[in-house]
């Protein structure tokens, strides 16, 4: 039944996309982030909905005259550079060609979708709508996971939708942490009290779901998020009290098994999982050093023959680190391009806060810059222990910060040039009168001809 409803809904929305291309961007991101087709059974789960929406959006852009190149900024340049780098490393990859090009195809679809999103993300209203889609997509799992933790007393781990990038409990926890600051931004800039209260409840359940994932990396990332959030807050004493109370309540709620697992962070030397990750990181580093310009290519660290080049009989599996995964698969040049996306995102967030100081009309951008930096911190800390190097949700956040920066630059430039233009107009008028007085009689008659003709017509 749910599958039939989803098919009917998405089919109807595809028609809307033709006349409203940005609706296609929102729909594409919703399908990519929430994966609603993974929550149903039957034919609906097998349909390539994201590809269908992407094609419909391109057609809609052509029909409605919105087919344009994305704006020229550092984020877009790095995305294009990343596409070229991924292609180059895939051509000379060491892994199985089928696995390599399958992963390359997935990455290209994501990056092309980002370029399309950036080309249509041109107003504050569209940015607001996209952030709502991002929050709803992961907020659903946060609410569901939080309620599940309440019902079960936190005795079972919270997992994401099957066959997705956030299926694993650790990946889902990281995703929810990245979305929490965006939820807070929407809460800060929602006009209706009921929406603000609802978002506060969603944030509480999402926080509980994150803790109930039993992810130790997420706990470290949560500590970093709390610290950065406190640093950006205006009322630090009140914020510290609220954050401490909420965290204490959530942690106290969890059973003893959760506490024992979190305490193992301090004894990682004796933990088999943590020790194996150190080994995996070492293998990825060796793969990067073996071929520093191109790495081992997509799926290299997962392939037995490739790993045996540098570590015979070493584990060939997920690297569990965004840093070492990217480095081992693609080498140093691609790694620095990939890292540059985050650096530019941090820079855009910083510039948003600086450019909008004392501008109530741009308060939305100021707060988005701050919350965006908190989300980036959540991704970097939690991603240190996870294989999330190619996560589309995070890249979309960076594109959103870049689009917001462009809108703010236009607003700031307009506000600076408007007073200058207004001040220049009286001087221009005086200069024109003086020039008229110095001009010839024929020139004066030519300038006053329309006025005399008008008076004659009135007579």
N, C-alpha and C positions, 0 to 999 in steps of 0.2 A: 504493500500500500504506500509506504513512504517513498519507494522508488518511483512509483507512478506519479506521485505528487511532485517529486523533484524534477522528473522529466517534463511535466506540464509547465512547471514554474520556469525552468531554464529555457524551454522552447519559446515561451511567451516573452521572456526578457531578451532573447536574441533579436526579436522583432524590434524591440525598443532601441537596441544598440544601433540599428541602422540610422535612426533619426537623431540619436543622442550618443555620439561616440564616447564621451567621457563616462557615460553609464557603462559602456563596455569595459573601460579601464577599471572601474569599481568592481564590476562583476568578475573580471579576470583575476583581480587580486583576491577577491573573496574566495573564489574556487581554489586558488593557489595556496592561500593561507589556512583556510578552515577545512578544505577538502570535504565538502558535504557529501560528495558521491561515495566517500569511503565509509559513510555512516548508514548506508542503505545496502540492499541486496538486489540481485537481478540485473537486468540490462543497464540500468542507470549507472551502476558502478563501473561498467566497462566502456562507456562512451567517453571519448577524449574531449571533455567539456572545455577545458582551458584553450585547446587549439581552435575549437569552433568559435569561441568567444573572441579570440584574437583575430581570426579572419573576418568575423562580422564587424569588429571594431575598425579594422583597416578599410573595409568597404564603406562603413559609416563615415569615416574621415573623408574619403574621396567624395561621397555624395554630398556631405554637408560643408565641404570646403575647409576642413580642418586637418587635412593631410599636410604636415609640415615637418621640417627637420627639428630635432630637439634643440633647445637653447645651447649656445656654446659656453660651457663653463668647465671648470676643472673636473667635476664629477663625470660629466659626459665624456670628456676626453679620455679619462681613465677607464671608463666602461668599454669604450671602443678599443683602447689599447689592450684591455684584458681579453677581449674577444680575439684579437690578433694573436696574443700570446698563447691562449688556450689552443688555438688552431695550430700554431707552430709546434708546440710541445706534443700535440696529439699525432702529428705527422711522423714524428720520430719516437713515439712512445714504445716502451719495452713490453707492456702488458698485452693481453689478448686483444686483438683489434676490435672484436665485437663489443667487449666491455669498455674499451677506450672510447669508441665512437658513440656508444650509447650514452656514456656520461658527458661526452662533449656535446651531444645533441641536447641533452637536458640543460646544460649550462648556457648554450646559445639561445634556447627558448626563453630562459629567464632574463638574459641580458637584453634580448630584443624587446621583451615585454617592458623592461625598465626604460629603454629608449622611447617606446611608445608612451609610457606613463609620463615621462619627463616632458614630452612634446605637448601634452594636453594639460599639464599641471601648471596653469597660468594665473590662477586667482586664489585669493584667500579662501573663498567658499569651496573651491575644489580641493584645496589642501585639507580643509576641515573635514570634508566628506571622506577623503581617502583615509585620514587618521581614524575616523569612525569605523570604517570597514576593517582596518587593521585591529582595532580594539575589539570589535564584535567577534571577529574571527577567532582570536585567542581567548577572549573573555568567556566565550561559550565553554571552553574546556576548563577555564579557571573556576567558573561557577559550578560546573558539573563535578569537577574534582574536589572543590571545597565542600560541597554537599555530601559527596561520597565519603570524605574524611570524617565529617560530622556523624554520619550514620554509622560508620564502622569504627569509630573511636580512634581513627588514625592507624589502625593495625594492618592496613593493606596499602600498597603503593599505588600511586595515581599514574596512569599511562595515557598516551595520546591515541589518535586514530590510527588504525592499522595501515600498513603499506604507505606511510608518509615519512617525511623527514623528522617529524616530532613524535613518532610512535614510542620511542624509548622514553622511560621515565626521566632520565637525565636531560634529554633534549627538550622534552616538554617543560620541565622546570626552568631551563634557560629561556625558553620562548616566553613563558609567562612573566619572568623577571624583566625581560626586555619590554614587554607590553605594559607593565605596571606604571612607569612614568608617563606613558602616553594616555593611559586612563586618567591619571591625575591631571594632565593638561586639559583633557576634555571636561573634567570636573570643575576646574578653575574657570573655564570659559563657557560654561553652559548657563543660559539665562534662567531656566526654570529650576526651582528648588528641588522638585521631585526627581529631576534628572541628576542633580548633584548628589542627592542622597542615594539614589540608585547606584550611581557610579562608585560611591564610597563603599556600599555593600559589596559590589562586584570586586572591588580592590581587596577587601578583607577576605572574601572567599578565595580569590586568586592567590593571595599570600598564603593562606592555609593550604591550598592545593600544592603550592610550590614546596612548602615544608614537608607535606605528606608524600612527596615524591621519593623521599629518602635519599635525595641526591646530595652528596657531600660537596661537590663542586658548586651546586646551587646555593648551599649555605654560605660558602665563601663569597660568592657573587652577591648574595643578599646583604652581607656585611658591607661590601663595597658600595652597593646601591644606597643603603641607609646612610653611610658616611657622606657620599656625594650629595644626596638629597638634603641632608642636614646643612651641608656647607652652602647650598644655594638658597636655603630658606631665609626669609626675612626676619622671622621671630624664632631665633635659634633655641631659646630656652623652652618655649612652648612646643616646638617641633620635636626637640629631644625627648620631652616627656611623653608626647603622643606616640612616637616611634617606639620608645622603650616599652610602653604599656602594651601596645599591640603585639610586638614581638614576644614579650614575656607571656602574654595570654596564649599565643599560638604555640609556643614551645612547651609551655606547661601542659597544654592539652594533649600533646603527643605521648605515646606510651614509652615504656622503658626500652623496648627494642630500638626505637628511633634514637634515643639518647646514646645507647651503646654504639650504634653505627656512627653517629656524629663524633663521638669521642675518639674513634679510630683515626681521625684526621691527624691527631698528634703523634700517632704511632704508625705512620705510613710505611716505615721501613719493614715492619712485620706484616703488612697487608699485601696479600698476593696480587690483588687487582692493581694497587698503586705501583707495586714493583714492576709488574708487567708493562704498565704504561711507560715507565722510564725506559724500559728496553725498547718498546715500540718507537719512542721518540729518538732514541739513539740510532735505530735502523733508518728512520727517515732522514736523519742528519747525514748518515753515511751515503744514502741514495743521492742526496743533494750534492754532497762532495764528490761523488763518483761522476756525476754529470752536472756540474754547477750551472750551466746555461739553460738546460732544458729539463733537468730532473729525470724521473722515471716515467713521466706521463700519467694520465688518468689511470687509476686502479693499480698503479705500480706497487705500492706497499701491500696491496691485497693479493698479489700474485706470487706463488711459490718460487717460480724460476727467477723472478726479478729480485726478490729478497735474498735468494741464495747468492747473488752476485757479491753482496757486501756482508751478509750474516748467514752463513750456511746453517740450516736447521733453526733459524730464528723464527719467531711468530710472524705469519703473513696474515694480517687482519687490519681492522680499523685502527687508525693511529691514535684517536682520542685526543686530538689537539688541533685547533684551527691553524696554529702556527706551523707545526711540523707536518701536518697533512699537506698544506699548500706547498711548503718548501720541498718535501720529498717527492711530490708529484710533478712539480713544474720548475724547480730550480730558483735561483736567486733573482734574475730579472723579473719574472712573473710575480714572485713573492713581493718585491718592492712596489710593483704596480698595484697588486691587491692591497697591500698595506697602505698605499697612498690614498685609496678610497676612504679608509678610516681616518687618516690624517686630515684629509680635506673635509670630511664630515665634522670632525672636532673643530676645525677652523671655522666652518660655517656656523656651528652652534655658538662659538665664542663671538663671532662677528654679529650674530643676531642679537646677542645680549648687549653688545657695545653700541651698535648703531641705533638701538631703540630705547636707550635710557632717556627718561623724561618725555616719552612719546606715548601718551595714553592710547592714541589711535593704533599704535603698533605693539600694544602690550601682549597681544596674542603671539607675535613673533618672538618677543623677548622671552616669554615663558616656554615657548616651543624650543628655543635654543637651549635653555637650561635643562628641560626634560629630555631633550634629544641627547645631550651629553651624558645624562644619567643612564639612558638606555644603552648608549655606546659602551659605557663602563660595565654594565651588566653583561653585555655580549662578550667583551674582551676577557673578563674574569672567568665567567662560566665556560666560554669557548676554549679556554686554555686546557680544559680536560675533556673536550668533546670534538667530534668530527662534524663541524658545522661551517666549514670554510665557504660553502657555496649556498648559503641560506638566503633565499629571495626576500624574506621578510626584513632582514637586516639591511640588505642593499636598498630596498624600497625606502626605508627610513633615511638612508643617506641621500637618496634622490629627493625626498621631501624636504630635507634641510637645505639642499642646494636650490630648489625651487623657491622656498621661502626667502632665502637670502637674495635671490634675484628680485623678488617682489618688493622687499624692503629697500633695496638699493634704488629702485625706481621711485618709491614713495619719498625717500630721503632726498633724492635729486630734485624731484618735483617741488618739495617744500623749500628747498634752498634757492631754486631758480625763480619761483613765483614772486617773492619779495623783490628780487633784483629787477625782474621785468616790470613790476608795478612802480618801482622807484625810477626806472629809466623812462617810463612813458611821459611824465611831465617835462623832463629835460629834452626829450625828442620833440615834443610839441613846440617848446620854445625855439629850439634850433630850426624847426621847419618854418616858424613865423619869421625868424630873422633871415632865413634864406629867401623867403618870399619877398621880404622888403628889399633885399639886395638884388633880387632878380629883375629881369626886364619886364616891361609893361605887357608884352605879349605873353610872357610866362605867367604873369598874374592873371591875365584874362583867361588863359587856358585853365588855370586852377579854379577860377570862380565861375567858369561857364556853366557847370551843372547847376549851381545854386541860382544863377540868374535865370536860367531856363525854367527852373522850378517855380520861381516867383512869377515869371511871366505866365506860366500855365495856371497858377492860382488866380491871377488877375483875370 
